Amino acid sequence: MIFLIAALAAFAAGPLLGAGTSRRSDLAPVLDGLVMVAIPGLIFLEFVPSAIGEGDWSVLLALAAGFALPIAAERTSRRAGGRTHRWALLAGLAGVALHAALDGAALATLSPAAPVSLPLAAILHRLPVGVAVWWLVTKEENRRAATGALALLMAATAVGYALGGPAALSVAGSGGVTLFQAAVGGSLVHVVMHQREVVGGPPDRRREGWGAVVAVVLLLAVYTVRMGASADGATAFLSRLYVLSAESAPALLVAYLCAGLLSAFLPQRSVRWMERGGAMSQAGRGMLIGLPFPICSCGVVPLYRSLIQRGAPPAAAMAFLVATPELGLDAILLSIPLLGPQVTLLRLGTAALVALLVGWWVGGRLKAPERAPEAAAAPGERPGTSRRIAAAVRTGTGEVVDHTAPWILLGLGVAALVTPFLESGWLGRLPPVADVFLFALLGFPTYVCAASATPLVAAFLATGLSPGAGIAFLITGPATNISTLGLLSSLHGRRAAISFAAVMVTLAVTSGVAVNAAFGALSVPSLAALTEELPSLLQQVSLLLLAGLFLRSVVRRGLRSFVGELREGLGWANQSRN
């Protein structure tokens, strides 16, 4: 009974924070960021890891349908937008009410000897739910409706507790109930992601970021407590994510510092240095400059445009365009523990060769642009070494983190998510050449940076994919996407963009087939072994520092800008504004 009262009281967090928001408008962005992370995070962790681990694609389809159907309805008519949001919100509330009733039934069946962590987790996860329901319903309707929605959830919990028993728990585990909850969960995520933006200037963006940080802390608290009670798909996923992140953290910290040093101490007149020699020599110079930088395609596209506008030879600029997202110091240092030294050397060699050949073959046939006038700097304006080092640290831990953190989190998350599904070994049953061609094509539209692709390919290789197919994906994935092709088409014409795409895919397939033919099976670290080992003290400290840098980026930029790196890269920037 005590746990039931606590579970009911947890829903009161929404009105309490709502009352504070009415008195202090600066709390509104905090709640906005909290809701945008808490609800999608809870729904994702509740359904996706277990569904992928068990191969139950019906749950994922139901989740996607619940998210996509309201979007399709809104596009049929502008007038349907408001009604669709209301129906999606009602459907989401129905799913939350069902979940609350099942939680109440679970509380009623607890024995005195049951661990306290299980009901505690059920109570904790109601805190963000109560805040989200109050916030969403108040913004969509009014406070009276929000109060009624929370009263409904409390009543559902009480009814579930009164009727709880083995029969109720069997209903909770049925497939139909799971599919219904997944579908309405997707509709609730749709409502959350399409809420009107309440943040404005930098202070509001920082408050929104702090709300997102609070939501992350709540989610970790919920599932850490749940992990002590029982293991399920969500807790297993978070455990794998933690170990993979800790394994990667030291390399990423070193890479960020090195990237900052490169940006600060790179010669200012590097464009003129690129002009020396013929097309092959120019491509080699552009490749050498671009390889160490851990910058994704979203960051290298404006750099390529700037190089072209400043008069850099197309051969050097295009080699830079390919080499920069293909490989960076972070990717090299990540590859050694995750892919093994042999695959790391092959990756480094093929990335350099592909960048060199694309720059020479495609860029060397393009017309060199006219050089833009460049202002000369006064002799006394050059900063000293200490100031340049300070600027390097700021760049490496600021701008570079901003561009790469979302993609690294995405890559680590996908690797931790798909590992159970890939353990069946079906990748190893693909024909030798077919898998190379398939993964080269899969990498073509996939927008991943070199660092985020590393743990993903490590999962593929550890479960039977040939090294050549992994190399092919690592070539096309980071360097080919719609944004890059659109830039090339606007600067050099459609023929140049088509030539770039064709040469990239051809070289990726050729490199993959050559690697398989020359080396065959290569030893790669076991991803399962990596996720079973406990992180060392160095890795744990590095992970804390890395998490601090990532959270600092979220707070400084705001959640929407942080996630915007992914939206822009995937081509969703315009859609997200509709």
C-alpha positions, 0 to 999 in steps of 0.5 A, spaced: 500 500 500 505 504 501 508 503 494 501 504 491 501 511 495 508 513 492 506 511 485 500 515 485 503 521 488 509 521 483 504 523 478 503 530 482 510 532 480 507 535 473 502 540 477 507 542 482 512 544 476 507 546 472 505 551 478 512 553 478 512 555 471 506 559 471 510 563 476 517 563 473 517 563 465 524 561 465 522 554 467 518 553 461 524 551 456 527 546 462 520 542 462 520 542 454 527 539 454 525 534 459 519 532 456 523 532 449 528 527 452 524 523 457 518 521 453 522 518 447 527 515 452 522 511 456 518 509 450 524 507 446 527 503 452 521 500 453 520 497 446 526 497 442 532 493 445 527 487 447 524 487 440 531 487 436 534 482 441 528 477 440 527 479 433 520 481 434 519 486 428 512 487 429 513 491 435 518 496 431 512 496 426 507 498 430 511 503 434 513 506 427 506 506 425 504 510 431 509 515 429 508 516 422 500 515 421 499 522 424 504 525 420 500 522 414 494 525 416 497 532 417 499 532 410 492 530 407 490 537 410 492 543 414 486 543 418 487 536 420 493 538 423 490 540 430 485 534 430 491 529 429 495 532 434 489 531 439 487 524 437 495 522 437 495 525 444 489 521 446 491 515 443 498 516 447 494 517 454 490 511 453 497 507 452 500 510 458 493 509 462 494 502 460 501 501 462 499 505 469 494 499 470 499 494 469 504 497 474 498 497 479 497 490 478 504 488 478 505 492 485 499 488 488 502 481 486 509 483 490 511 479 495 514 481 502 521 478 500 521 481 493 527 486 492 525 494 493 528 496 487 522 493 482 517 498 485 522 503 486 523 503 479 516 503 477 515 509 482 521 513 479 519 512 472 512 516 473 516 522 475 517 524 468 511 521 465 507 526 470 511 532 468 510 530 460 503 529 461 501 535 464 506 539 460 503 536 453 496 536 455 496 543 458 500 546 451 495 542 447 488 544 451 488 547 458 490 546 465 483 543 467 484 537 461 491 536 464 488 535 471 483 530 468 489 526 465 493 525 471 486 523 475 485 518 469 492 515 470 491 515 478 485 511 477 488 506 472 493 505 477 488 504 483 484 499 478 490 495 476 492 494 484 485 492 486 484 487 480 491 485 480 493 478 480 496 473 475 491 474 470 493 481 470 500 479 469 499 474 463 495 480 460 501 484 460 505 479 457 500 478 451 502 480 444 496 484 443 497 489 449 504 490 447 503 492 440 497 496 442 502 500 447 508 500 442 503 504 437 500 509 442 507 510 444 509 512 437 503 517 437 505 520 443 513 521 441 510 524 435 506 529 439 512 530 443 517 531 437 512 536 434 510 541 440 511 548 438 518 551 440 518 555 447 526 557 447 528 563 444 535 566 445 541 563 448 539 563 455 533 559 453 537 554 449 541 553 455 535 552 460 532 547 455 539 543 455 539 543 462 532 540 462 535 534 457 540 533 462 535 532 468 531 527 463 537 523 462 539 523 469 532 520 471 532 515 465 539 512 468 536 512 475 530 508 473 534 503 469 539 503 474 534 501 479 531 496 475 537 493 473 538 491 480 531 488 480 531 484 474 535 484 467 531 485 461 532 488 454 533 495 456 538 494 462 542 489 457 542 495 452 544 500 457 550 495 460 552 494 453 552 501 451 556 503 458 562 498 456 562 500 449 562 508 451 568 506 456 572 503 451 572 508 446 572 514 451 580 515 452 581 515 444 576 520 443 579 525 449 585 524 445 582 525 438 579 531 441 585 535 443 589 533 437 584 535 433 584 542 436 592 542 436 591 541 428 586 546 427 590 551 431 597 550 428 596 548 421 599 553 416 595 559 415 597 558 407 595 551 406 591 553 400 598 555 396 601 549 399 596 545 396 597 548 389 604 545 388 605 539 383 600 536 378 593 533 380 596 527 383 600 531 387 595 536 389 590 530 391 596 527 395 596 534 399 589 535 400 589 527 403 594 528 408 591 535 411 584 531 411 585 525 414 587 526 421 581 531 422 575 528 426 569 532 422 563 529 419 560 530 412 556 536 415 562 539 417 567 538 411 561 540 406 562 548 408 570 547 409 570 544 402 566 550 399 571 555 403 577 551 400 574 552 393 572 559 394 579 561 396 582 558 390 584 551 392 585 546 386 579 542 385 584 535 386 586 537 393 579 540 395 576 533 393 581 529 396 580 533 402 572 532 402 573 525 401 579 524 406 576 528 412 570 524 413 573 517 411 578 517 417 580 522 423 584 521 429 578 519 433 576 513 428 584 511 428 584 510 435 577 507 436 579 502 430 585 499 434 581 496 440 574 495 436 577 492 429 583 490 431 590 492 428 590 489 422 583 491 420 585 498 422 591 498 418 587 496 412 582 501 413 587 507 413 590 504 407 584 504 403 581 510 406 588 514 403 588 511 397 580 512 395 581 519 397 587 520 393 584 516 387 578 520 387 581 527 388 586 525 382 581 522 377 574 526 379 577 533 382 583 533 377 578 534 371 574 540 374 576 547 372 580 551 377 576 556 380 578 564 381 582 565 387 578 570 392 582 576 394 585 575 401 587 580 406 594 580 409 595 579 416 599 584 420 606 582 423 604 583 430 597 580 430 599 573 430 598 570 437 603 567 441 604 559 443 600 559 449 594 563 446 594 558 440 594 552 445 588 555 449 584 556 442 586 549 440 583 546 447 577 550 446 576 548 439 577 541 440 573 540 446 567 545 443 566 546 436 569 539 434 565 536 440 559 539 437 559 536 430 561 529 432 558 528 439 551 526 436 554 522 431 558 518 436 552 517 440 548 514 435 554 510 432 555 507 439 547 506 441 546 502 434 552 498 435 549 496 442 542 495 440 544 491 434 549 486 437 544 481 440 540 481 433 547 480 429 549 474 434 545 469 430 551 469 424 547 471 418 552 476 416 557 470 415 552 466 410 552 472 405 556 470 398 563 473 399 562 478 393 555 480 394 556 482 401 561 487 399 557 490 394 551 490 399 554 494 404 557 499 399 550 500 397 548 500 404 553 505 406 552 510 400 545 513 403 547 512 410 549 518 413 555 516 419 561 519 420 568 515 421 568 515 429 560 513 429 561 507 424 567 504 427 563 501 433 557 499 428 562 495 423 565 492 429 559 489 431 558 487 424 565 483 423 564 480 430 558 476 428 561 474 421 561 479 416 567 479 411 572 484 412 572 487 405 564 488 406 566 492 412 571 496 409 566 497 403 561 500 408 567 504 411 568 508 405 562 509 402 558 511 409 562 517 411 563 520 405 557 519 400 550 522 402 545 527 399 548 533 402 555 532 399 552 530 392 548 536 392 554 541 394 558 538 388 552 539 383 551 546 385 559 548 385 561 543 379 555 541 375 551 534 375 556 530 371 561 531 377 556 529 382 555 523 378 562 521 377 564 522 384 558 517 386 560 512 381 567 512 382 566 512 390 562 506 389 567 502 384 573 504 389 569 501 395 567 495 392 574 494 388 577 495 395 573 490 399 573 484 394 581 485 394 581 485 401 577 479 402 582 476 396 588 478 399 587 477 406 581 472 407 579 472 414 582 476 419 582 476 426 577 481 430 576 483 437 570 479 440 564 485 441 561 480 446 568 480 450 568 487 449 561 488 452 563 483 458 569 486 460 569 491 466 571 498 464 578 500 467 579 506 472 582 510 466 576 508 462 571 510 467 574 516 468 575 518 461 568 516 460 566 521 466 570 527 462 567 525 455 560 525 458 561 532 461 563 534 454 557 532 451 552 534 456 556 541 456 555 541 448 547 539 450 547 545 455 551 550 451 547 549 444 540 547 447 537 540 445 534 542 438 541 544 436 544 538 438 539 534 435 539 538 429 546 535 427 543 529 425 537 532 422 541 536 417 545 530 416 539 526 414 536 531 410 530 532 415 532 540 417 526 542 412 521 537 414 522 538 422 520 546 421 513 544 418 
